[in-house]
Structures are given as C-alpha cells and as structure tokens.
Amino acid sequence: MIPEEILLDFGATLEKIKALENIVTEKARADFYFQIKIGEVKMFNINDNGKEFIQAFFYNGESFAEPPLFANFKYPASAAAVKPTTYYKLSKKKFFELLRHNPEINLKFTKILAKRLYYKATILKEISVHSPEHRILTLIDFLKNKYGGEKLFQVELTRQQIADLTGQRVETVIRAIKQLAQDGEVKIINRKVFR
C-alpha cells in the first residue's frame, strides 16, 4: 500500500503484537492509520450473545480501519491480530499530511475504499437472501479475484472463518462445502478448499 520509506518519513512507528491481541476496539475514537508489514488482522464485531461476526481479514501490505479517519466517526468494529503481527502506526494528522503530499497514494485509497464498499454491499446481499452454498461461492470468488488469479485458488480460511464471514454456523458451512464439492463447484484436496 504506502511504501515503507514514506511511512517512516512521516513518523510512523513499527509495532509488534501477539496473536489475539486487539489493535483497535469497537466504539473507540479513530486516531491512527494502520498498515500491516507482516501478519494477519481481522476486523470483527461481537454480538450480545458473544458470537463473533468477522467483517474482513487483512494481510501483509494491507491497511485496515481507515474509514473512520476520513469520516470522523468511531470504529464500527474491533481489530485483532490473527497471528503474531508487525504493523505500521501513523497518527491521523500525519496520515492526512502524507495524503496531501502524495496525490497518487490518495487516489489509491479512493480505489481501495470503493472496492471495500463493493465487497460490503455484495456480501450483505448474499448473506441476507441466498443459500449457504451461494454465500460461500460469492466469498470464495471475491477472494480469488482479489488474491488468486486464473489458476486453481486455495482458500486459506478455516471453515469457522468462512462461517463467521458469511453469518452461518460452522456445521452449515461444512455441509455446504461438501455439497459444492459434489456439484463440482469446488475441489477438496487434503482438507483444503480450492476453486
């Protein structure tokens, strides 16, 4: 996303956290830009019954939790490391200064935010009206387009993570993936899902 040397020039710090540690908390004020150097972060909400709903996963080089910076609202979700993670942290003030001095990076953010809005709109529609199989294929196809390409794509998510991303129970996801494999929509090789 933003080249490391530019982040450092504008005063970013490099932070390290363990798996399951929170980086931001839902309803906290948004004061920093975050970009992953190495690791994996999930954005999530916890409902009143303690069930986790995962909004998205972010990986090496990706930024997360920036919409509240642009619109001055509190974090709508929490963010935590999925595994040990190193990330850049830059103050909101310095982040906007960086964007003013680097219009090409500013344009990149506009495109990224538009893609995230598209993903949210697509997933919201899918989880509200379609079958479990259709929901899962929509998620897998989105991930394949973003990270995969034309060849056979391995889904790096667990069945539980797929359930959390699509608003389903893990048992439903397991049955749906078996059905998708029988229908030839996905392949299961060594317990991994491919499309």
N, C-alpha and C positions, 0 to 999 in steps of 0.2 A: 504494500500500500504506500505509505510515506517512506521514502528512503531513510535508513537509519541515521546517516550523517546529517540530514536535515532535521530530524527529530532532536538529535543531540545538540545541534547548533542553536535550537530554540529552547534548550533547557530541559529536555525530557530526562527522566531518571529511569534506570533499569531496575525492575522489581522482580523478586522471586517468591513464589508461594508453593505450598504443598497441595496435593490433590484434596479436593473437597473444601478448600478454604474460599471464603467469599471475597470478591473484589469489590462489588457494589451490592447494595441492599435495596430492595424494593422500597419506594417512597422516600429514599434519601435524596438530598439535593445533588444535582449533577455538576461537578466541579472539574472533572478531568477527562482528557482523551486517553483511550487505551488502545494499544496495538500489540498483538502477540508476536514475540520473537520466536519462541519455541514452546509448544504445548497445545493445550486444548481447553476451551472455555465454553460453558453452557449458560444460556440465559433462560431463566425459569421463574415460574410462579408456584406458590403453594396455596391450595385452596383451604377452606375452613376445616375440611376433614383430614388435612395433612397430605393430600395427594399432590404429587409434583406434576406440573404441566411444563414441558420443555418448549420454549419458544424457538430456539435455534442453537446450533453449535458453531464455534468459530475456531479456526486453525492457524498454523504458522503464517505470519504476514498479514493476517486479517485484523481489522479493527472491530470494536464492539461498543455498544452502549452510547453511541454518539447522538442519536436523535434528540434526547433531552438537552444536549448542549445547544443545538440550533434553535429549539423552540422554548427554552427556559421552563421546562416542567421537570418534575421529579421522576426518578427512574420508575418505569412501569413494571420492571421485573428485576430480579436479583441476577448476579453473575458470579459463577464459581469455577474454579479450576477443576477439570475432569481428571487431570494427571498433573504431576509437577510442571509448573509453567513459569516462564520468564516473559515479562511484558514491559513495554514502554508506557510511562505515565507522564502526561504533559498537562499543565494547567490549562483551564479553559481560555484564559486571557492569551496565553502564548499560542494556543492552538489556533485561535482566530487571527492572530498576528501572522502565523505561518501561512494560513489560507490567503490572507490579503497579499502576501509577498510571493505566493506561488499559485497563480490562477489555474495552471494545469492540474494541480492537486485538488483545488476547489471543484473543478469540473468532474474529476474522478469521483469525488464524494457525492455529487449530484447524481451521477450514474449509479453508484452503489446504493444510495438511498432509494432510488427509483426501483432498482431490482428487488430490494428488500420489501418495498410496498407491494410489488407484484407478487412476490412469494407469499406474503401475508394474506393478500386477497385471494390467491389461488387456494392456499391451504384452508382458509376459513370456509370457502365454498365447499371444498372437498370433504372436510370433516363434518359438515352440517347436513349434507344431503346424499352422499354416496355410500356405496357398500364398503366394507372393510378392505376388500381386495383393491377396489378402485382408489381408495385413500392411500394405500401403501404404494401402489404403482405411481401415483402422482408424486409422492415424496421421493421415491427412487429415481424417477425420471428427472425431477428437479436437481437432485444431487448429481446424477450422471451428466446433465448438461453443464452444471457448474464445475465439477471436478473431474469428470471422466473423459468424455470424448466418444468416438465412434465404436471403439472396440468393446469387448465384454468388460463391464464395470463391476467391481466388487464393492458391495455395500459394507462400509466399515462400522455401521451402527449395530448395537445388540438388539435383540427382539424387544427388550424392555425400553430402549431408547426410541425405537420405532413406535412403540405403543404410546410413549409419552409425547412424541411429536405429533401423533395423529389423533390423540384423545381417545385411545382404545385401551382395553385390557390386554395384558401380555398374552393371555390364553387365546384371545381372538386373533391377535397378530400371528401367533404360531399356526393356528388353523388356516388363516387366510394365506399365509406364505406357502403352506403345503398345497393348498388349492391352486395358487398361482403356478407352482412348480408342475402340478399335474396338467394344468392348462397350457403349459409351455411358455408362460409369460416371464418366468424367472428360472434360473438354474440354482440348485443347491449342490455345492461341491465342498466336501469336508466341513459341513455345517455352516458354511458361509453362503450368503445370497449374492447372486450375480445377475446382471441384466444387460 
